[in-house]
Amino acid sequence: MLGLIIHEKEKLEIQYLLKREMDEILYDLDDVRIDQIVKRAMKERYKILFSLFTRVAPHNECVNYIIPSKKKKGI
């Protein structure tokens, strides 16, 4: 376990960088030209970034970045 002491301005900058990266991944996941293997790696990266984001962002902002799980049709 590691600890980190940062100023409010630094926290906001980390939030901004994580949001930007997650938005880019979400945008690329919709691109049909990208191979499924690459998309799987992008989803793994997204999970890591989202985990970091939940540690520095308020709950109401985190909710906007939750990827809805796909439910099986007909169940």
Backbone as numpy.savetxt, mean C-alpha at the origin, in Angstrom:
# Nx Ny Nz CAx CAy CAz Cx Cy Cz
13.02 -5.88 17.15 12.18 -4.71 17.15 13.07 -3.47 17.15
12.69 -2.52 16.34 13.43 -1.27 16.25 12.51 -0.12 16.61
13.09 0.92 17.14 12.35 2.13 17.43 12.83 3.25 16.54
11.99 4.25 16.35 12.34 5.35 15.47 11.70 6.62 16.02
12.51 7.63 16.19 11.98 8.91 16.64 12.08 9.88 15.47
10.91 10.40 15.07 10.87 11.33 13.95 9.98 12.51 14.30
10.21 13.61 13.62 9.39 14.80 13.80 8.10 14.64 13.00
7.11 15.46 13.32 5.82 15.41 12.62 6.01 15.64 11.11
6.88 16.56 10.75 7.13 16.83 9.33 7.70 15.61 8.62
8.58 14.90 9.29 9.17 13.69 8.72 8.11 12.60 8.58
7.24 12.52 9.55 6.15 11.54 9.50 5.25 11.80 8.31
4.93 13.06 8.07 4.09 13.42 6.93 4.79 13.10 5.61
6.08 13.30 5.56 6.84 12.99 4.35 6.84 11.48 4.09
6.99 10.68 5.14 6.94 9.22 4.99 5.56 8.80 4.50
4.51 9.39 5.06 3.15 9.09 4.62 2.99 9.41 3.13
3.48 10.57 2.73 3.38 11.00 1.34 4.09 10.03 0.41
5.31 9.63 0.76 6.08 8.71 -0.08 5.39 7.34 -0.19
4.89 6.85 0.92 4.20 5.55 0.90 2.92 5.62 0.07
2.15 6.70 0.22 0.93 6.85 -0.57 1.24 6.88 -2.06
2.27 7.64 -2.41 2.65 7.75 -3.82 3.02 6.40 -4.41
3.81 5.65 -3.66 4.25 4.34 -4.14 3.07 3.37 -4.23
2.19 3.39 -3.23 1.03 2.50 -3.26 0.07 2.87 -4.39
-0.12 4.17 -4.64 -0.97 4.60 -5.75 -0.42 4.12 -7.08
0.88 4.19 -7.24 1.51 3.74 -8.47 1.32 2.23 -8.67
1.46 1.47 -7.60 1.26 0.02 -7.70 -0.20 -0.28 -8.04
-1.14 0.39 -7.38 -2.55 0.17 -7.68 -2.87 0.48 -9.13
-2.28 1.54 -9.65 -2.48 1.91 -11.04 -1.93 0.83 -11.97
-0.74 0.34 -11.68 -0.10 -0.67 -12.52 -0.80 -2.03 -12.43
-1.44 -2.33 -11.33 -2.16 -3.60 -11.20 -3.33 -3.69 -12.18
-3.85 -2.55 -12.60 -4.96 -2.54 -13.55 -4.49 -2.65 -15.01
-3.20 -2.56 -15.22 -2.64 -2.61 -16.58 -2.64 -4.07 -17.07
-3.35 -4.33 -18.16 -3.46 -5.70 -18.68 -2.17 -6.17 -19.36
-1.27 -5.27 -19.66 -0.02 -5.64 -20.33 1.01 -6.24 -19.38
0.79 -6.10 -18.09 1.74 -6.60 -17.10 1.44 -8.06 -16.78
2.46 -8.88 -16.80 2.36 -10.32 -16.56 1.89 -10.60 -15.12
1.19 -11.71 -14.93 0.64 -12.08 -13.62 1.74 -12.33 -12.59
2.87 -12.84 -13.01 3.98 -13.08 -12.07 4.48 -11.75 -11.51
4.58 -10.76 -12.38 5.01 -9.43 -11.96 3.96 -8.81 -11.04
2.70 -9.00 -11.38 1.63 -8.45 -10.54 1.63 -9.08 -9.15
1.95 -10.36 -9.08 2.02 -11.03 -7.77 3.13 -10.41 -6.92
4.27 -10.12 -7.54 5.37 -9.47 -6.82 4.97 -8.05 -6.39
4.23 -7.37 -7.26 3.76 -6.02 -6.92 2.81 -6.05 -5.74
1.95 -7.08 -5.68 1.02 -7.21 -4.56 1.76 -7.47 -3.25
2.82 -8.27 -3.32 3.64 -8.51 -2.12 4.29 -7.22 -1.63
4.81 -6.45 -2.57 5.42 -5.15 -2.22 4.36 -4.23 -1.62
3.16 -4.23 -2.19 2.07 -3.40 -1.70 1.75 -3.76 -0.24
1.71 -5.05 0.06 1.42 -5.49 1.43 2.45 -4.94 2.41
3.71 -4.96 2.02 4.78 -4.45 2.89 4.62 -2.94 3.07
4.39 -2.22 1.98 4.22 -0.77 2.06 2.99 -0.41 2.89
1.91 -1.16 2.72 0.69 -0.88 3.48 0.92 -1.12 4.97
1.67 -2.15 5.29 2.00 -2.42 6.69 2.77 -1.26 7.30
3.72 -0.72 6.57 4.46 0.46 7.04 3.54 1.66 7.16
2.65 1.82 6.18 1.73 2.96 6.16 0.82 2.95 7.38
0.36 1.77 7.79 -0.54 1.70 8.94 0.15 2.13 10.23
1.46 2.09 10.25 2.19 2.50 11.46 2.35 4.00 11.58
2.25 4.72 10.44 2.50 6.17 10.50 1.28 7.00 10.12
0.24 6.38 9.59 -0.92 7.14 9.12 -2.13 6.90 10.02
-3.02 7.89 10.07 -4.26 7.69 10.83 -5.16 6.65 10.16
-6.02 6.06 10.96 -6.88 4.97 10.49 -7.74 5.37 9.29
-8.29 6.58 9.31 -9.18 7.00 8.22 -8.45 7.09 6.88
-7.15 7.32 6.88 -6.39 7.32 5.63 -6.03 5.90 5.21
-5.80 5.03 6.18 -5.44 3.64 5.87 -6.60 2.92 5.19
-7.80 3.25 5.59 -8.98 2.59 5.03 -9.05 2.81 3.51
-8.61 3.96 3.04 -8.65 4.26 1.61 -7.72 3.37 0.79
-6.74 2.75 1.41 -5.74 1.96 0.70 -5.90 0.45 0.91
-6.99 0.04 1.54 -7.25 -1.39 1.70 -7.74 -1.94 0.37
-7.11 -2.99 -0.11 -7.53 -3.61 -1.35 -8.65 -4.59 -1.02
-9.83 -4.39 -1.61 -10.94 -5.31 -1.31 -10.63 -6.70 -1.85
-10.94 -7.72 -1.05 -10.71 -9.09 -1.51 -11.83 -9.47 -2.47
-11.45 -10.24 -3.46 -12.44 -10.66 -4.46 -13.22 -11.84 -3.91
-14.52 -11.71 -3.85 -15.38 -12.79 -3.37 -15.70 -13.73 -4.51
-15.86 -14.99 -4.18 -16.20 -15.97 -5.20 -17.65 -15.77 -5.63
-17.87 -15.83 -6.93 -19.21 -15.66 -7.46 -20.03 -16.91 -7.23
-21.31 -16.71 -6.95 -22.21 -17.84 -6.80 -22.22 -18.44 -5.40
-21.56 -17.82 -4.46 -21.56 -18.36 -3.09 -22.37 -17.45 -2.19
